Amino acid sequence: MKKIIFISVLILLNACGYLPAAYYAQKVLGDSIYVKLIVNLPNPENSVQFKDSLNRAVISRFQNRLASQKEADSIITIEITNVTDTSIATNEQGFTTFYRATVFVTFTYTNKKGVSKSFKNNGYYDYAVSLENPLITYDNRYYAIEQATDQTIDKFITQVSYQGK
């Protein structure tokens, strides 16, 4: 019974012409990628974390390999252009208890074919404020920016895949 279901699903996916996003992304970016980072000076830790997240996405989601700048088929330049914190909740005394971190990012890829394309994306994530311990607030903000940049990476993967269609 399990074999019949597996074969049915396999035939269905083949029949509809399904191809993973990595297939289309490789048509645009090639087999090897170099990620170049422009550091956001107010948030240097988040900038480095952002590059690491994109490197992981290149390997796992694009199914490509990382290469040096000279050997790469494509160069992706990333930059966190702005981070804003907006108060979204306050307590009875008027102190902010929750913020929304919104991150604005620019992705630019250039491949060996001479094609260059730029995308501006944003992502957001909410975080709690600790009125007793500012270190907790700092850690929460760092995590929120990390989650917001991960959202922008997801958008970028979709945009690049669409370019390869």
C-alpha positions in Angstrom: 0.0 0.0 0.0 2.8 2.4 0.9 4.5 1.7 -2.5 1.3 2.5 -4.3 0.9 5.9 -2.5 4.6 6.7 -3.1 4.4 5.9 -6.8 1.2 7.9 -7.1 2.8 11.0 -5.5 5.9 10.6 -7.7 3.8 10.4 -10.9 1.7 13.3 -9.8 4.7 15.6 -9.2 6.3 14.5 -12.4 3.1 15.0 -14.4 2.5 18.5 -13.2 6.1 19.7 -14.1 7.1 20.6 -10.6 10.7 21.7 -10.2 12.1 23.0 -7.0 13.1 26.7 -6.5 16.7 25.7 -6.4 16.5 24.6 -10.1 15.4 28.0 -11.2 17.9 29.8 -8.9 20.8 27.8 -10.4 19.8 29.0 -13.8 20.3 32.6 -12.7 23.2 32.2 -10.2 25.1 29.3 -11.5 26.8 26.6 -9.3 29.0 28.7 -7.0 28.2 31.9 -5.1 30.2 34.4 -3.1 28.3 36.5 -0.5 29.7 40.0 -0.1 28.7 42.0 3.0 28.4 45.7 3.5 28.4 46.1 7.2 25.6 48.2 8.9 27.7 50.2 11.4 24.8 50.7 14.0 24.2 46.9 13.9 27.5 45.1 13.0 26.7 41.9 14.9 23.4 41.5 13.0 25.2 42.2 9.7 27.6 39.3 10.3 24.7 37.1 11.4 22.8 38.1 8.3 25.7 37.0 6.0 26.0 33.7 7.9 22.2 33.1 7.4 22.5 33.8 3.7 25.5 31.5 3.4 23.4 28.7 5.0 20.6 29.5 2.6 23.0 29.3 -0.4 23.9 25.8 0.6 20.6 24.4 1.8 18.0 26.2 -0.2 19.8 27.2 -3.4 21.7 23.9 -3.2 24.9 25.7 -4.5 28.4 25.9 -3.1 30.2 28.9 -1.6 33.3 30.0 -3.4 35.9 32.7 -3.3 35.1 36.0 -5.1 37.4 35.1 -8.1 36.0 31.6 -8.6 32.3 32.3 -8.0 29.7 32.2 -10.8 27.7 34.9 -9.0 28.3 37.5 -6.4 25.5 38.5 -4.0 26.1 41.8 -2.2 24.0 42.3 0.9 23.4 45.3 3.1 21.2 46.1 6.0 20.2 49.6 5.0 18.1 50.5 8.0 16.6 49.1 11.2 13.6 50.8 12.9 12.1 50.1 16.2 8.4 51.0 16.6 6.5 50.9 19.9 3.5 48.6 19.5 2.4 48.2 23.2 2.6 50.1 26.4 1.8 49.4 30.0 -0.5 51.4 32.4 2.3 53.8 33.2 2.9 54.6 29.5 6.2 52.7 29.2 6.7 50.7 26.0 6.5 46.9 26.6 6.8 45.6 23.0 8.6 46.9 20.0 8.5 45.9 16.3 11.9 45.7 14.7 11.7 46.4 11.0 14.7 45.7 8.9 15.3 47.1 5.4 17.8 45.1 3.2 19.3 45.4 -0.2 20.3 42.3 -2.2 22.3 42.7 -5.4 23.5 39.8 -7.5 25.8 39.9 -10.5 26.5 36.7 -12.4 29.2 35.8 -15.0 26.8 36.4 -17.8 26.9 40.1 -16.9 23.3 40.2 -15.5 22.9 42.3 -12.4 19.7 42.7 -10.4 18.9 44.5 -7.2 16.1 43.8 -4.7 15.0 45.9 -1.7 13.2 43.8 0.9 12.0 44.3 4.4 11.0 42.1 7.3 9.8 42.6 10.8 9.6 40.8 14.1 8.1 41.9 17.5 10.1 41.8 20.7 9.5 42.3 24.4 11.1 45.0 26.6 12.4 44.2 30.1 12.1 47.3 32.3 14.2 45.6 34.9 17.1 44.3 32.8 18.3 46.1 29.6 20.4 43.2 28.6 17.3 41.1 28.1 15.9 43.8 25.9 19.1 43.9 23.9 19.1 40.1 23.4 15.4 40.3 22.4 16.1 43.0 19.9 19.1 41.1 18.4 16.9 38.0 18.0 14.1 40.1 16.4 16.5 41.6 13.9 17.8 38.1 13.1 14.3 36.8 12.5 13.4 39.9 10.3 16.5 39.3 8.1 15.6 35.7 7.7 12.2 36.9 6.3 14.1 39.0 3.8 16.2 36.0 2.8 13.0 34.0 2.1 11.7 36.8 -0.1 15.1 37.1 -1.9 15.1 33.3 -2.7 11.6 33.6 -4.2 12.6 36.6 -6.3 15.7 34.9 -7.6 13.8 31.7 -8.4 11.2 33.8 -10.3 14.1 35.4 -12.3 15.1 31.9 -13.5 11.7 30.9 -14.7 
